[in-house]
Amino acid sequence: MNSQSASAQVQNSNGNSQVAAVNSDGTPAAQVDRSKFMKMPSRFMTKPQQKDADTKLHEVSEMYEKHFLREMMKAMRSTVHESGFIQVNQAEKIFREQLDDHYVDKWSEKGGIGLSKMIYEQLVEKFGVQMGIKKSVAKPAGPLPLDERSNYSAHQFRHPGKKQALSYRIDKLGLPQGTPQEKPEVKSPWDGVLLGSKTLADSQTMVEIEHDNGLKSQMVFKGALSKISTGEKIQAGETLGVLSPESKSLYWTVESDQEPGPQSVSE
C-alpha cells in the first residue's frame, strides 16, 4: 500500500523556498512528469469534426427508418403467442430485443426498405434551399405568360411515362365574343440548348430543351415552330414558336437532366 503524501516547505539550492510533496514518513513523494502529457497525439486534443447539412439529413432519415423498422419488429413479435410449455425468462426477452436491433442495423446497412430515401428527398425539397444543399431555380420566363393579365392558367398533372417529372397543362381561358384572336409566342423558360423538335401525329409540335440549370423541358403544342436548329443555344424568354388560333392547351414537362435530386421549379 502506498504511503500518504503531504506538502512540505523546503528550500532549493538557490535558497528560495518552495512547496514539495512528501510522504508521511518524510521521504519525497514521486513527482509527475507533466511533459509527457504535452507530447500526447493531437487527435486527443482536437475538436470533433463538424458534419455538413447533407450528411445530417441522411443520418436523420436513416434514424427515422430504423425507428420504423424497430416498431414493425415489435408489432410482429406481439402476434406470436408464447406456449405454456416453455416459459420465456427476462434475459431471453432482452436478448431477443437486442437481436431484433441487430437485424434492423443490418437491413439499414444494406439500403433499408427505401423509407430513408423518401424522407431525405422530402426534407431536401422543404428545407434544402435554406440549408444550402439545394439550388434555387429562377422563375421561368415561359413557355406562356401566367400573370394576372394573361389569358392562360396552368394545372399540374401526373405524366404517365415520367413519374419523377413535373408536368403542367396550360389552358387558354375563354374570351368574350368579339375579342380578336391572338397568336401568343411560346418561349424558353430558362437558358439552354435545343435538343430537338418533331411533329407528332396529331399535327402538334414537340420541343425539347436541355437547360443550363440542370433541368430539361419538353413542350407539346399546336402551332408553328421558329427557325431554330438542334444544338443551338437558346436564351431565357427566347421565342420557340407561335400557338395556332385554334390551340387550346400547351403541355409542359420539366424533369431533372441528372439523377432525381435537389432541385425544384419556382412557382
C-alpha positions as CSV (number, residue, x, y, z in Angstrom):
1,M,0.0,0.0,0.0
2,N,1.4,3.5,-0.9
3,S,2.0,5.8,2.0
4,Q,0.1,9.0,2.2
5,S,1.6,12.2,0.9
6,A,1.6,15.8,2.2
7,S,3.0,19.2,1.4
8,A,6.2,20.5,3.0
9,Q,8.1,23.8,2.8
10,V,11.6,23.2,1.5
11,Q,14.5,25.3,0.2
12,N,16.2,24.7,-3.1
13,S,19.8,25.1,-4.0
14,N,19.3,28.9,-4.5
15,G,17.9,29.4,-1.0
16,N,14.4,30.1,-2.2
17,S,11.5,28.2,-0.5
18,Q,9.1,26.1,-2.5
19,V,6.3,23.6,-1.8
20,A,7.2,19.9,-2.3
21,A,5.2,16.8,-1.8
22,V,6.5,14.3,0.8
23,N,5.2,11.1,2.2
24,S,4.1,10.6,5.8
25,D,7.5,9.0,6.7
26,G,9.3,12.1,5.4
27,T,10.6,10.7,2.1
28,P,10.0,12.7,-1.1
29,A,6.8,11.7,-3.0
30,A,7.0,10.6,-6.6
31,Q,6.9,13.5,-9.0
32,V,4.6,13.5,-12.1
33,D,6.4,14.3,-15.3
34,R,4.0,16.8,-16.9
35,S,6.0,16.9,-20.2
36,K,4.6,13.5,-21.1
37,F,1.1,15.0,-21.4
38,M,2.3,17.7,-23.7
39,K,3.6,15.0,-26.1
40,M,0.3,13.2,-26.5
41,P,-1.0,12.9,-30.1
42,S,-3.0,15.9,-31.2
43,R,-6.0,13.8,-32.1
44,F,-6.9,13.6,-28.4
45,M,-7.0,17.4,-28.2
46,T,-8.8,18.4,-31.4
47,K,-12.5,19.4,-31.6
48,P,-15.0,16.9,-33.1
49,Q,-15.4,17.4,-36.9
50,Q,-18.5,19.2,-37.9
51,K,-20.8,17.4,-40.3
52,D,-22.3,19.2,-43.3
53,A,-26.0,19.7,-43.7
54,D,-26.4,16.9,-46.3
55,T,-24.8,14.3,-44.1
56,K,-27.0,15.3,-41.2
57,L,-30.1,14.9,-43.3
58,H,-29.0,11.5,-44.4
59,E,-28.4,10.5,-40.8
60,V,-31.8,11.8,-39.6
61,S,-33.5,10.0,-42.5
62,E,-31.8,6.7,-41.6
63,M,-32.7,7.2,-37.9
64,Y,-36.4,7.5,-38.7
65,E,-36.3,4.4,-40.9
66,K,-34.6,2.4,-38.1
67,H,-37.2,3.6,-35.7
68,F,-40.0,2.5,-38.0
69,L,-38.4,-0.9,-38.5
70,R,-38.0,-1.5,-34.8
71,E,-41.6,-0.7,-34.2
72,M,-42.5,-3.0,-37.0
73,M,-40.5,-5.8,-35.4
74,K,-42.2,-5.2,-32.1
75,A,-45.6,-5.4,-33.7
76,M,-44.6,-8.7,-35.5
77,R,-43.3,-10.2,-32.2
78,S,-46.5,-9.3,-30.5
79,T,-48.5,-11.5,-32.9
80,V,-46.5,-14.6,-31.8
81,H,-48.1,-16.1,-28.7
82,E,-45.9,-17.9,-26.2
83,S,-46.8,-21.5,-25.5
84,G,-47.3,-22.7,-21.9
85,F,-44.7,-25.5,-22.2
86,I,-41.7,-23.3,-22.4
87,Q,-41.5,-20.2,-20.2
88,V,-39.5,-17.3,-21.6
89,N,-37.5,-15.5,-18.9
90,Q,-36.5,-11.8,-18.8
91,A,-32.9,-12.5,-20.0
92,E,-34.2,-14.2,-23.2
93,K,-36.6,-11.3,-23.9
94,I,-33.7,-8.8,-23.6
95,F,-31.6,-10.9,-25.9
96,R,-34.5,-11.1,-28.4
97,E,-34.8,-7.3,-28.4
98,Q,-31.0,-6.9,-29.0
99,L,-31.2,-9.4,-31.8
100,D,-34.0,-7.5,-33.5
101,D,-32.0,-4.3,-33.2
102,H,-29.1,-6.1,-34.8
103,Y,-31.4,-7.2,-37.7
104,V,-32.6,-3.6,-38.1
105,D,-29.0,-2.3,-38.3
106,K,-28.0,-4.8,-40.9
107,W,-31.1,-4.0,-43.0
108,S,-30.2,-0.3,-42.8
109,E,-26.6,-1.0,-43.9
110,K,-27.9,-2.9,-47.0
111,G,-30.1,0.0,-48.1
112,G,-33.1,-0.5,-45.9
113,I,-36.6,-0.5,-47.4
114,G,-36.4,2.8,-49.2
115,L,-38.1,4.8,-46.5
116,S,-35.0,6.8,-45.6
117,K,-34.5,7.9,-49.2
118,M,-38.1,9.1,-49.3
119,I,-37.7,11.0,-46.1
120,Y,-34.4,12.5,-47.2
121,E,-35.9,13.7,-50.5
122,Q,-38.9,15.3,-48.7
123,L,-36.6,17.1,-46.3
124,V,-34.4,18.4,-49.1
125,E,-37.4,19.6,-51.0
126,K,-38.7,21.5,-48.0
127,F,-35.5,22.8,-46.3
128,G,-32.8,22.3,-49.0
129,V,-32.6,25.8,-50.2
130,Q,-32.3,27.4,-46.7
131,M,-29.8,24.8,-45.7
132,G,-27.6,25.4,-48.7
133,I,-27.8,21.9,-50.2
134,K,-30.4,22.7,-52.9
135,K,-30.1,25.1,-55.8
136,S,-32.9,27.6,-56.1
137,V,-34.2,27.6,-59.7
138,A,-35.1,31.0,-61.1
139,K,-38.6,31.8,-62.0
140,P,-39.3,30.6,-65.6
141,A,-39.6,33.1,-68.4
142,G,-42.0,30.8,-70.3
143,P,-43.4,28.9,-72.0
144,L,-46.5,31.1,-71.8
145,P,-47.3,34.2,-69.7
146,L,-49.2,33.3,-66.5
147,D,-49.5,36.7,-64.8
148,E,-52.8,38.3,-63.8
149,R,-53.3,39.9,-67.2
150,S,-52.7,36.7,-69.2
151,N,-55.4,34.6,-70.8
152,Y,-53.9,31.3,-69.6
153,S,-54.0,29.2,-66.5
154,A,-51.7,26.3,-65.5
155,H,-52.8,23.0,-63.9
156,Q,-50.3,20.3,-62.7
157,F,-50.9,16.7,-63.7
158,R,-49.0,13.4,-63.5
159,H,-47.3,12.4,-66.7
160,P,-47.9,8.6,-67.2
161,G,-44.4,8.0,-68.5
162,K,-42.5,10.4,-66.3
163,K,-43.4,9.9,-62.7
164,Q,-40.4,11.9,-61.4
165,A,-41.2,14.9,-63.6
166,L,-43.4,18.0,-63.0
167,S,-46.0,18.3,-65.8
168,Y,-48.3,21.2,-66.4
169,R,-51.2,21.7,-68.8
170,I,-51.5,25.4,-69.7
171,D,-55.1,26.1,-70.9
172,K,-56.4,29.1,-72.8
173,L,-59.2,30.9,-70.9
174,G,-62.5,31.7,-72.5
175,L,-62.6,35.2,-74.1
176,P,-65.7,37.4,-74.6
177,Q,-67.2,37.3,-78.1
178,G,-65.7,39.8,-80.4
179,T,-62.3,39.7,-78.8
180,P,-59.6,39.4,-81.5
181,Q,-57.8,36.1,-81.6
182,E,-54.2,36.4,-80.7
183,K,-51.2,34.3,-81.5
184,P,-49.2,34.0,-78.3
185,E,-45.5,33.2,-78.5
186,V,-44.1,30.0,-76.9
187,K,-40.9,31.0,-75.1
188,S,-38.0,29.1,-73.5
189,P,-38.3,29.0,-69.7
190,W,-34.6,29.2,-69.0
191,D,-31.3,29.4,-70.8
192,G,-30.3,26.1,-72.6
193,V,-29.6,24.2,-75.7
194,L,-32.3,22.8,-78.1
195,L,-32.1,19.0,-78.0
196,G,-34.6,18.6,-80.9
197,S,-38.1,19.1,-82.3
198,K,-40.5,16.9,-84.2
199,T,-44.1,16.9,-85.5
200,L,-46.5,14.5,-83.8
201,A,-49.3,12.5,-85.5
202,D,-52.0,15.0,-84.4
203,S,-50.2,17.9,-86.1
204,Q,-48.7,19.1,-82.8
205,T,-45.1,20.1,-82.3
206,M,-42.8,18.7,-79.5
207,V,-39.7,20.7,-78.5
208,E,-37.1,19.5,-76.0
209,I,-34.5,21.8,-74.3
210,E,-31.7,21.0,-72.0
211,H,-31.3,23.9,-69.6
212,D,-28.2,25.2,-68.0
213,N,-29.7,24.8,-64.5
214,G,-29.7,21.0,-64.8
215,L,-33.4,20.7,-65.8
216,K,-34.9,19.6,-69.1
217,S,-38.1,20.9,-70.7
218,Q,-40.5,19.2,-73.1
219,M,-43.2,21.3,-74.6
220,V,-46.0,20.0,-76.8
221,F,-48.3,22.5,-78.6
222,K,-50.2,23.1,-81.8
223,G,-48.6,25.9,-83.9
224,A,-45.7,27.0,-86.0
225,L,-42.1,26.5,-84.9
226,S,-39.5,29.2,-85.2
227,K,-36.3,28.8,-87.3
228,I,-34.1,27.2,-84.7
229,S,-31.8,24.3,-85.1
230,T,-30.9,21.3,-82.9
231,G,-27.9,22.1,-80.7
232,E,-28.5,25.9,-80.9
233,K,-28.0,28.0,-77.8
234,I,-31.3,29.4,-76.5
235,Q,-31.8,32.3,-74.1
236,A,-34.5,32.5,-71.4
237,G,-37.5,34.2,-72.9
238,E,-36.4,33.5,-76.5
239,T,-39.3,32.7,-78.9
240,L,-39.6,29.0,-79.8
241,G,-42.8,29.2,-81.8
242,V,-46.3,30.6,-82.0
243,L,-49.5,28.9,-80.9
244,S,-52.2,28.5,-83.6
245,P,-55.5,30.3,-83.0
246,E,-57.4,27.0,-82.5
247,S,-54.9,25.7,-80.0
248,K,-56.5,25.4,-76.5
249,S,-53.7,23.9,-74.4
250,L,-49.9,23.6,-74.2
251,Y,-48.3,20.7,-72.3
252,W,-45.0,21.4,-70.4
253,T,-43.0,18.7,-68.6
254,V,-39.9,19.6,-66.5
255,E,-37.5,16.9,-65.2
256,S,-34.0,16.7,-63.9
257,D,-31.4,16.1,-66.5
258,Q,-29.4,14.1,-64.0
259,E,-30.3,11.8,-61.1
260,P,-33.5,12.7,-59.2
261,G,-32.1,15.4,-56.9
262,P,-32.4,18.6,-55.0
263,Q,-33.9,21.0,-57.5
264,S,-37.4,22.4,-57.9
265,V,-39.2,24.9,-60.1
266,S,-40.2,28.2,-58.5
267,E,-43.9,28.9,-58.6
